[in-house]
């Protein structure tokens, strides 16, 4: 049976991220299949664009923890729908898979991850005795999928999202088998560089996968033509912006042809010439050396952002929640629909949203499925949305 890299997209922004993930894996010569799971609200045109990069586009139902208290303690009410990630265990046509969040940036060939066993993952920067669920090795199994759903029913998630649930389910990860601890270079938290910048300066050039944690993603930001201007070499924001620029360069390697031709569907992406990183030698005197830099097209042309069509307006982030994806006009999933409760209370809420609190989904292809009439509540307060359109 084949093996596969798997990612997930539940809104237009994460579709952009998925394209970058898939394109990077292709460019670095993976021999594995590429699979993207998408929620039913993703439009047919966007799915076709994903098919240009991925071997398989799988439509899956949306799973939502609806755990308002824990999500608000985490400060991420949008993460309830990360329960949808559990569907990856149903991909039993593959013998082993590596899951990559769509907000990751692959910087090299990582096929060696398939030598690891389930559940292999890197420590979370915030609590290293837990693993970060943005990158992990797993074995598809309907039995495991059923057990995960039962875990969600009975115990929920201590953080309201998939990471808390998976850490509770694979509870011996921290102490049982060190071989299941992936090196941090396979899940480098881009926005946590300030916590140990000297280590990043020493080892950052070895990074294989960068993970853009937090609410703000590369597609919410623009390309900064002068990311190092006015910032000292040790400034962590300077390094983060370099990774964001690499993300945009990779995104434009996929969409460059589209920028040259008007299209009826702005979100429909077409393939274009891949780009290659120029190897960078470690320089102990500058942290920037840890970040891959200058890019070149295979045919030898320099990929200067100044020569490219400027990036589209970054997808706007409301100060409280993520609103409509500004460029596409498509509402994003998962934010703005969970009512607030006091942040100091981290107890499981005793009630779920009433019918009057539900938001009716629109008829557009990229509609917000929170409160969809097809949503039904499960014991423990989380919900499952049937993939069938109403």
C-alpha positions in Angstrom: 0.0 0.0 0.0 1.2 3.5 -0.7 2.2 6.1 1.9 1.0 9.7 1.9 1.4 13.2 3.2 -1.9 14.6 4.4 -3.1 18.2 5.1 -6.4 19.9 5.8 -8.2 23.0 4.5 -11.4 24.4 6.0 -11.4 27.8 4.4 -9.8 29.8 1.6 -6.8 30.9 3.5 -5.9 27.3 4.5 -6.4 26.3 0.8 -3.7 28.8 0.0 -1.6 27.2 2.7 -2.3 23.7 1.4 -1.1 24.7 -2.0 2.2 25.8 -0.5 2.6 22.6 1.4 1.9 20.4 -1.6 4.1 22.5 -3.9 7.0 22.4 -1.5 6.7 18.6 -1.1 6.7 18.2 -4.9 9.6 20.5 -5.4 11.8 18.7 -2.9 11.2 15.4 -4.7 8.9 13.4 -2.4 8.1 9.9 -3.6 4.9 9.7 -1.5 1.3 10.5 -2.5 -0.2 13.9 -1.5 -3.7 14.1 0.0 -5.7 17.2 1.1 -8.9 16.9 3.1 -11.3 19.8 2.5 -14.6 20.7 4.2 -17.8 20.8 2.1 -17.8 24.7 2.0 -14.7 24.8 -0.3 -15.8 25.7 -3.8 -15.6 23.4 -6.8 -13.1 25.8 -8.5 -10.8 25.8 -5.5 -10.9 22.0 -5.3 -9.9 21.8 -9.0 -7.0 24.1 -8.2 -5.9 21.8 -5.4 -6.1 18.8 -7.8 -3.3 20.4 -9.8 -1.0 19.7 -6.9 -2.5 16.9 -4.9 -3.0 13.3 -5.9 -6.3 13.1 -4.0 -8.8 15.8 -2.7 -11.1 14.2 -0.1 -14.2 16.0 1.1 -14.8 15.4 4.8 -17.5 16.4 7.3 -16.6 19.2 9.7 -16.1 18.1 13.3 -16.3 20.9 16.0 -15.5 20.6 19.7 -17.8 23.6 20.5 -15.9 23.7 23.8 -16.2 27.5 24.4 -14.5 27.6 27.8 -11.3 25.8 26.9 -11.0 27.5 23.5 -11.3 30.9 25.1 -8.7 29.9 27.7 -6.4 29.1 24.8 -7.5 32.4 23.2 -8.3 30.6 19.9 -12.1 30.1 19.5 -11.4 29.2 15.9 -9.7 25.9 16.8 -12.8 23.9 17.6 -13.0 22.7 14.0 -9.5 21.2 14.2 -11.4 18.1 15.4 -11.9 17.6 11.6 -8.3 16.5 11.5 -9.5 13.2 13.1 -10.7 12.1 9.6 -7.1 11.5 8.6 -7.3 8.1 10.4 -10.0 7.1 7.9 -7.6 7.2 4.9 -7.1 3.5 5.1 -6.0 3.2 1.4 -2.6 4.3 2.7 -0.4 2.2 5.0 1.3 5.1 6.8 0.8 8.9 6.6 2.5 12.1 7.8 0.1 14.9 8.6 1.2 18.5 8.0 -0.9 21.5 9.1 -1.6 23.8 6.2 0.2 26.6 8.0 3.5 24.9 7.6 6.4 25.6 5.2 8.5 22.6 4.1 12.1 23.5 3.5 13.5 20.2 2.3 12.8 16.6 1.6 11.2 15.0 4.7 10.4 11.5 3.4 12.5 10.1 6.2 9.6 10.8 8.5 7.9 7.7 7.2 10.6 5.7 9.0 9.0 6.7 12.2 6.1 4.9 14.0 2.7 6.2 15.2 2.4 8.5 16.9 5.7 10.4 16.3 5.6 14.2 16.7 7.8 17.1 17.9 7.5 18.6 21.4 5.3 21.6 21.7 7.2 24.8 22.4 4.7 25.9 25.0 4.7 22.6 27.0 7.4 20.2 25.8 5.8 17.2 27.6 3.0 17.5 25.0 3.5 17.1 21.3 2.5 19.7 18.8 -0.1 18.2 16.4 0.9 20.3 13.5 3.3 17.6 12.2 2.8 13.9 13.1 3.3 10.4 11.8 0.2 8.1 12.0 -1.2 4.9 10.7 -4.7 5.1 9.3 -7.1 2.8 11.1 -10.9 2.9 11.4 -10.5 1.3 14.8 -8.3 4.2 16.0 -10.7 6.7 14.4 -13.6 5.2 16.4 -11.6 5.3 19.6 -10.7 8.9 19.1 -14.3 9.8 18.6 -15.2 7.9 21.8 -12.4 9.8 23.6 -13.9 13.1 22.3 -17.4 12.0 23.5 -16.4 11.0 26.9 -13.6 13.3 27.8 -13.4 16.1 25.3 -10.1 18.0 24.9 -8.2 19.9 27.5 -7.5 22.7 25.1 -10.7 22.5 23.1 -8.9 21.5 19.9 -7.3 18.5 18.3 -3.9 18.8 20.1 -5.4 18.4 23.6 -7.5 15.4 22.4 -4.6 13.7 20.7 -2.2 14.2 23.6 -4.8 12.7 26.0 -5.3 9.7 23.6 -1.6 9.1 23.0 -0.9 9.9 26.6 2.4 7.9 26.9 4.1 9.9 24.2 6.3 11.9 26.6 7.8 8.9 28.5 7.4 5.6 26.6 9.5 5.8 23.4 12.0 8.6 22.7 12.2 7.5 19.0 8.7 8.9 18.6 10.0 12.4 19.6 10.7 14.2 16.3 13.5 16.8 16.4 12.3 20.3 16.7 13.6 21.0 13.1 10.6 19.1 11.8 8.2 21.5 13.5 10.0 24.8 14.1 7.6 27.3 15.6 8.3 30.4 13.6 6.8 32.8 16.1 8.6 31.3 19.1 12.1 32.1 17.9 12.5 34.8 20.6 12.4 32.2 23.4 15.8 30.8 22.5 17.3 32.8 19.7 20.9 31.7 20.2 19.7 28.1 19.5 18.0 29.2 16.4 21.2 31.0 15.3 23.1 27.7 15.9 20.6 25.1 14.5 18.0 27.1 12.5 19.8 26.4 9.2 18.9 22.7 9.7 15.1 23.4 9.8 13.0 21.1 7.6 9.5 22.3 8.4 8.5 25.7 9.8 5.1 26.1 11.5 3.3 29.5 11.6 1.6 29.1 15.0 -1.0 31.6 16.3 -3.9 33.5 14.7 -1.9 35.4 12.2 -0.8 33.3 9.2 1.3 34.2 6.2 -1.8 34.8 4.1 -2.9 37.5 6.6 0.4 39.3 6.0 1.9 40.9 2.9 5.3 40.4 1.4 7.8 42.7 3.0 10.3 43.9 0.4 12.7 45.0 3.1 12.2 42.6 6.0 15.6 43.4 7.5 15.4 47.2 7.3 16.1 48.9 10.6 16.2 45.6 12.6 19.3 44.1 14.3 20.4 40.6 13.2 19.2 39.2 16.6 15.7 40.4 16.2 13.2 37.5 16.0 10.7 39.4 13.9 13.4 39.8 11.3 13.8 36.1 11.0 10.0 35.5 11.0 9.5 37.9 8.2 12.1 36.1 6.1 10.0 32.8 6.5 6.9 34.7 5.6 8.6 36.0 2.4 9.7 32.4 1.6 6.1 31.4 1.9 4.9 34.1 -0.5 7.6 33.2 -3.0 6.5 29.6 -2.9 2.8 30.6 -3.2 3.7 32.7 -6.3 5.6 29.8 -7.9 2.1 28.2 -8.0 0.1 31.2 -9.0 2.4 33.2 -11.3 0.6 32.1 -14.5 -2.7 33.2 -13.0 -1.4 36.6 -12.3 -0.6 37.0 -16.0 -4.1 35.9 -17.1 -7.5 37.2 -16.0 -9.6 34.4 -14.5 -13.3 34.1 -13.6 -12.3 32.5 -10.3 -9.6 34.5 -8.4 -9.0 31.6 -6.1 -8.4 29.1 -8.9 -4.7 28.5 -9.0 -2.6 27.1 -11.8 0.8 25.5 -11.8 4.0 27.4 -12.8 7.7 26.9 -12.7 9.0 25.6 -9.4 11.7 27.5 -7.5 14.8 26.3 -5.7 16.5 27.4 -2.6 20.2 28.3 -2.9 22.0 26.5 -0.1 23.2 28.9 2.7 26.2 28.2 4.8 25.9 28.7 8.5 27.3 32.1 9.7 27.8 32.3 13.4 27.8 36.0 13.2 24.3 36.5 11.9 21.0 34.8 12.8 19.6 35.4 9.3 21.9 32.7 8.0 19.6 30.2 9.6 16.8 31.2 7.2 17.1 29.9 3.6 17.6 32.9 1.3 17.9 34.0 -2.1 15.5 32.0 -4.4 16.0 31.2 -8.0 13.8 29.8 -10.8 15.0 26.6 -12.3 15.7 28.3 -15.6 18.1 30.6 -13.8 16.0 33.8 -13.4 16.2 35.4 -10.0 12.9 35.4 -8.1 12.9 38.9 -6.9 9.7 39.9 -5.2 10.2 43.3 -6.8 9.7 41.8 -10.3 6.6 39.8 -9.3 3.1 41.0 -9.3 2.6 42.4 -5.8 0.9 40.0 -3.4 -2.9 40.4 -3.1 -4.3 42.3 -0.2 -3.5 40.1 2.8 -6.6 38.4 4.3 -7.8 40.9 7.0 -7.8 39.8 10.6 -10.4 41.4 12.9 -8.9 42.3 16.2 -11.2 39.8 17.9 -11.8 37.1 15.3 -11.0 36.3 11.7 -13.7 37.8 9.4 -14.3 37.3 5.7 -11.3 36.4 3.7 -10.7 39.9 2.2 -9.5 38.8 -1.2 -12.1 36.2 -2.0 -15.1 37.5 0.0 -15.5 34.0 1.4 -16.3 33.7 5.1 -13.7 31.8 7.0 -14.7 28.8 9.1 -14.6 28.7 12.8 -14.3 32.2 14.0 -16.9 34.6 15.3 -19.5 32.1 16.1 -18.5 31.0 19.6 -19.9 33.3 22.2 -17.5 34.5 24.8 -17.4 33.4 28.4 -15.1 34.7 31.2 -11.5 33.8 30.2 -10.7 32.9 33.8 -13.1 29.9 33.7 -11.6 26.9 32.1 -14.3 24.4 33.0 -16.3 22.5 30.4 -19.5 24.4 29.7 -22.7 22.6 30.8 -24.7 23.6 27.8 -24.3 23.7 24.1 -25.5 26.5 21.7 -29.2 26.8 21.6 -31.1 26.9 18.3 -31.4 30.6 18.6 -27.7 31.0 18.8 -27.0 29.1 15.6 -26.0 31.0 12.5 -27.7 29.8 9.3 -25.2 29.0 6.6 -25.5 30.9 3.3 -25.9 29.2 0.0 -22.5 30.2 -1.3 -19.9 27.5 -2.0 -17.5 28.9 0.6 -20.1 29.6 3.3 -19.5 29.5 7.1 -20.8 26.2 8.3 -21.0 27.1 12.0 -24.6 26.6 13.1 -25.5 24.8 9.8 -28.9 23.1 9.9 -26.9 19.9 9.2 -25.0 20.2 12.5 -26.0 17.9 15.3 -24.6 17.9 18.8 -22.8 15.0 20.3 -22.5 14.0 23.9 -19.8 16.1 25.5 -20.8 19.2 23.6 -19.0 18.7 20.3 -20.7 18.6 17.0 -20.6 16.8 13.6 -21.6 18.4 10.4 -22.9 16.2 7.7 -21.1 16.8 4.4 -24.3 16.8 2.4 -25.5 20.2 1.2 -28.9 21.4 2.4 
